[in-house]
Amino acid sequence: MKNLTKLLSVSALLAATYITTPAYAEDAPVCGMNSGQAATGDPIKVGGINGNAPPGDFSGGTDAAAAYFACVNANGGINGRPIEYIVENDQWNPELAGQVGTKLVKDEGVVALVGNGSVVSMAVNAKLYKDEGVMAMASACAISDCYENSNIVSTNQGPLPSGIGALKYAVEELGTEHAACIGFNIPNNGGWACDWMNKYMESKGKKGTSILMDPTAVDLNSVYLQALAEGVDTILLMLPSGPAIGLLKVAEEQGGRDQFKWVSPTPIYEPGVEKVIGDYWDGHLYVNIELAQFDSKGADNKNWVAVMNKYGKEGDRRDTFSQSGFISAKFFTDALLKLDAASIDRASVTKAIKGIVGAKSDLLCGAYYVGEADRHMPNHAGRMMVYKNGGFETVRDCYDIDTAYLDPIRAQEKALGITK
């Protein structure tokens, strides 16, 4: 109960500090046709599914996609046709995930799904998307089913590339020899990602250990003690932000900051974290991020802020998933604007999405692409940050990872002309 109370208090504080307004927030948003005229034609139905319930809120992607589509609709839509964006919350419930997936794909007849973010929905509905010929341009994937499916592609990296990116920095710059990957005991999530973390460590002549916990009965104290018992020198926080910060709190209570090197994939990088973890972790917490820094001056990042400020709703998340949902919605819109608006249907939209090759954004370190393939992971290069002076500072800019998992991905990139 103590651990649950800790996680809930952390989540509540983060939720209260998500809305940020950088100095360039006065910039006007640019969306779609940017005509300034509202779209009035026949709506194009697009779906989105998020998972928003303990132990994590993955709604940032659909929040941002909704804001971007609202902006598109206010600026001519898809050659005159507005996007009707229908969002469902699967609440981390497999049965509900199947129900809302069927509702959107079969009952509503959406032409695609955009901004999806869920742990359970991707696994439950992957076959449905493939069978029905519908594409999901996701923004918050965290399980293997999301990346190993012909009809799902995400702009976020997920735990595997981001986690290996964090470990790569730890090995090369922090002297890591033995890392503990701490995650949830979900086979296609924590088990999948931590297995590949361990393979990466082995490939470098180092050691990796998995410490997985039941997401329905989180015991952070036991996990911390197990890490001590394993004799690791580095902890990789392969967890959503709430549990990850909860474990940092446990370590602080035990005076354990200097016992380990502390690294994390993206989830812990979000507005409000500094108000939760405080000065204790200054210079001791390293985080690999999947997209651009929140205060980046890149055109797409600035436009994300402008769109959220004008078209977002109060309480919308402003996290990495939100950035990812924004750019997924933008790439989707750009693809649809090339089609004959009168003949847009699921088949033409699926073809248009699979035809995306070499799309660029300052939010990403590399080109975004889809193509015809049995798996998709276009985003696998990130940046490394350190928690410093009450915020995050870049210590290594865009760099790629080393893992055999990417072998088929790299082959696809070569075939598409993304790389030589």
N, C-alpha and C positions, 0 to 999 in steps of 0.2 A: 504493500500500500504506500509506503514511503517513496519508493521509486516512481509509482504512478503519479503521486501528488507532485513530485519533482518535475516529471515530464509535462504534466498539464500546466503547471505554473510557467514553465519555460515557453510552451506553445502559446499561452495567453499573452505573454509579454512580447513575443515576436510578432504575433498577429496585430498587436496594438501599435507596432512601430514600422509597419511595412510601407506606408505611404511616404515617399520622399520627393523633394522638389529641388533638383539640381539648378544651378545658376542659369542654365540655358532653357529652362522650362517654358519661357515665353515664345519659343519657336513655334510656328504654325505647323500642324501635322500635314503630311503629304501622303495621300492614299489613292491607290487605283488610278482612275482617270483624272482625278484631281480637278474636276470640272466646276465644283461648287454648286452643282445642281443635283437635287435628290433624285434617286432612281425610283421610277414608278411602274416599271413593267412587271411581268410575271415573276414571282420569287423563285430563286434557286435554293432548294433545301440542302443544307450542309449540317452534319452532326458533329457532336463533340462529347466525349465521356471523360469525367475526372473522378478521382478517388479522393474524397474529402471526409475523413473520419480518423480517429486514433488508429494507428500510431503516426499518421502523416497526412498533410494537406497538399494534394497535387493539383489544386484548382487554378494555379497561376497561368497555365497554358491556355485553358479555355477562357479565363478572364481576359487575357490579352487578345486572343483571337476574336472574341466578341467585340472588344473595343475597336480593333482594326476593321472588322467587317462593318461596324456602325459607321466608321469613317468612310469606308468604301461606298456604302449606301448613300451617304450624304454628298458623295462626289461622283455621281453617275453610275454607281454599281458596276455590274459586268455588262458594259455596253448597253446600259439602260435598265438592266434587270437587277433588283436588289438581292442580296443574300439573306435568306432566312436561316439563322443559326440556332439550332436546337441543342441544348446542353443537358446532359444527364449526369447524376452523381451515383457511382456504383457502391459508395460507402464501404469499400474494401470487402464487399460481400459477393462471392462467386455467383450465387443464384441470382442476385439482383443485377450483376454485371451481364449475365446472359439475357436477362429480361430487357434491359435498356438497349443492349446491342441489337436484339431482334426488333425492338420497337423502332429504332432509328433506321436500320437497314431494310427491314421488310415492310413495316407498317408505314413509316414516314417516307420511305423511298429516297433517302438522301443520296446525292451524287458522290459524296465523299465524306470522310471524317477528318477534322482538322483540329489541332491543339490538344489531342488526347493526352491524358496523364493519369496513369493508374498502374498499380502492381498487378491486380487480379484481372482487370478487363482484357488486357492484351492476351493473356493466356487463355481465357475463356472464349474470346471472340475471334481469335486468329483464324480458325478454320472457317468461321462464318464469313469473314471478309474475303477470304480466298474463294470460297464456294460461290459467293454472290458477286464476285468481280468488282469489289469496291475497295478503294485505297484509303488508308488512314495515314495522314501526314501528322504524326504525333509530335509532342513537344516535351513529354516527361516520361520517358521509358526507363524502366529499372529492372527488367527481367529479360532472360534470353529469348523468350518467345517473340519479343518485340523486334529484336534484331535479326532473328533467324526465320523470317517470314517474307514471302514474296509481295505481300500486300500491305506491309507496314514499313514506314520509313520515318525516322525521327531526327529533329534538328539538335536534340540534346545528346550527349555522349552516353549517359548512363554510367553505372558504377564501374564497369570493367575498364574502359579506356581512362576515365578520370582517376580511378584508383591506381592503375598501373602508372599513370602520369605522376601521381603523388609519390609512389614508391621509387620511380626512376630518379626523381629529384633527391629523395632521401638517401638512396644508395650513392648517387654521384656527389652530393654536396654535404650530407649530414653524417655520412659514414655508417649507414645502417647495415647490419649483418644479419639480424634475425627479427622479422616483423610479424606481429600478430594482426591478422585481418579479423576485425570484430564486426559481425553482421547478424542479420536475422536468419534463423533456420528455415528458410524458404528455398527449396531446391533450385528453382530457376532464378533466384535473386541472390541472397547471401551465399548459398552454396556454390552457385555458378561463378559468381564474381570472385569469391575468395579462392576457389580452386585455381583460377587463372592468375590470381595474385601470387599464389604459391609457386606455380609453374614459372612465372616471371622471375621470382627470387632464385629458384633453382637454376634458371638459365644464366644467371649472373654469379653462380657459385655461392649463393647466400641461402638462408633458410626462411621458410614461411610457415606459419601456424594459423589454422582457422579456429576462431572462438565464436561459435554461433549460438544464439539464444532464441527462445520461443517468443515471438512477437506478442503473444497474448498473455505472457507472464514474465515481463521484463524484470530481471534482477541485476541491476548495474553493479552493485557491490560485489556479487559473486563473480561477475565477468572481470572486474578489475583485479580481484584476488587471483583469478585464474591466470591472467596475464603476468602477474608477479611470479606465480609458481612456474610458468613456462620458461622464465628466464629470457624473455624477449627484450630487445633494446629499443624497439619502435612499435607504436600502436597506430594502425590504420583504421580510422573511424568509418567503416563501411555501413553507415546508418543514416536515416533521415535526421534532419537538424535537431529535433526535439530530443531523441535518445542520445545523439552524439554530444549535445551540450550537457545533457544529464550526466553522461559519463565523465565529462570534463569537471563537472561539479563534484562528483564523487572523488576524483583524483585530487581536486583542490582541498577537499575536506581531509584527505589522507596525506596531504603534503607531497603528492606524487608527481608534481610537474617535472621535476628533474630526474625522475626515475626512468623516464622514457623520452624518446623523440616522438613528437605528436604530429601526424599528418592525416589529411582527409581528402576525399573527393569533394565535389562541388557543394552538396547540400548545406554544409555549415556556412557557406559564403552567402549571406543574405543581410539585408538591412535590419538593424536592431540587434544583431549578435553582440556588438560591443557593449550594449547596455546590459546584457545578460552575463557575459563572461568577465568583464572588467579588466583591470590592469594586471591581474595575476598571470595571465597568459601572454603578456606583451613579449614578442620576440621568440615565443616557444610553440606557436601553432602555425603550421604550414598547410595551405589549401590549394588544390589544383582546381581551376575553374574552366568550365566548358565553353563559355562564351565570353564576350568582352566585359571589362570592368563596368560596374554600374555608372560610374562617372566618366566613362569614355566620351571623347568628343567626336567619335565617328558618326557619320550621317545617319545610319540606321539606328544606332543607339540613341541618338538625340531624337530621332523621329519616334522611337518607342516611347520615350518619356512624354513627348508632345501628344501622342495619340492617347496614352493612358490618362494624361491630365485633362484632356478635353472630352474623351469618349468613354473612359473607364468609369466604373461605379465606385462609390465609397466602400472601402474595405477590400477592394481588389488587391491581390498580391502583386508586389513589385520585385519578384525574385528571378533567378535564372530561368525557371520554367516560364515565367512571364515573357522574358526576352525571347525564349525559344518559341512560345506560342505566337508572338508577334511576327517573327521572321517566317514561321511556317505559313501563317495566314498571308503574308506578303508574297511568298513564292507561289502559293496556291492561286492567289488573285492574278498575279502576273501570267501564270499559265492559262487561266481561263480567259483572260482578255485577248488572247490570240485566237480564240474559237469564235465561230458564228453563234452569236447569242441565241438565235432562234432555234438552233438545233442542239443545244447543250443537253446532254443526258449522262447517265452514269458511264456508259461505254466511252463516250468522247472525253469525259473528264479523266477517267482512268488512263486513257491513252496519253492525254496531255500531261498528267503527273509523271507517268513513266518516261515521258520525253524530256523531262528536266535534266539538263546536263550542264555543269559548270556555272551554276548560279553563284554570284558573289555577294558577300555582305561583310561589313567591318565587324559584325557580331561574331563571325566565324574566323578561325585561323586558316581554313582551306575552302575549296570550292564545294558547293552543295550539289548533289546529283541524285537521281533515282535509278532510271534504267530498268531493263528486264533482268531480274536476278532473284535467286531464292533467299537472299538475305540482304540487308541494307545497314550500313553504318558509315554515312558520309562524314560525320564529325568525329575525329579521333585525335586531334591535336589541340592542346590547351595551353594555359598559362599557369604559373605558380605564384602564389601570393603568400605573404607572411603577415600575421596579425601584429600590428605595430602602431603605437601612439593612438590607440582607440579606433583604428581602422585597418584596412588591408592595403599593403604595398606590394607592387610587382617585383619579384626577385628573378623570374625568368619569363620572357615573353614566348610567343608561340613556339611550341616544340612538339614533335610527334613521339609516339611510343614504340617500344619494341616488344612484339608478341606474335606468336604463331597464329593466334586467333584471327589476326588481320590478313593472313595469307590469301583467302578467297576474296576479301574486300580489295586488297591491293591489285589482284588480278583483274577485278571488275574495273577499277579505276584506270588501269592501263588499257583495257579494251575500249573504254569510253573516251580515251584521250585525255583524261584528267591528269595522269602522270605519264612519263615516258618509260 
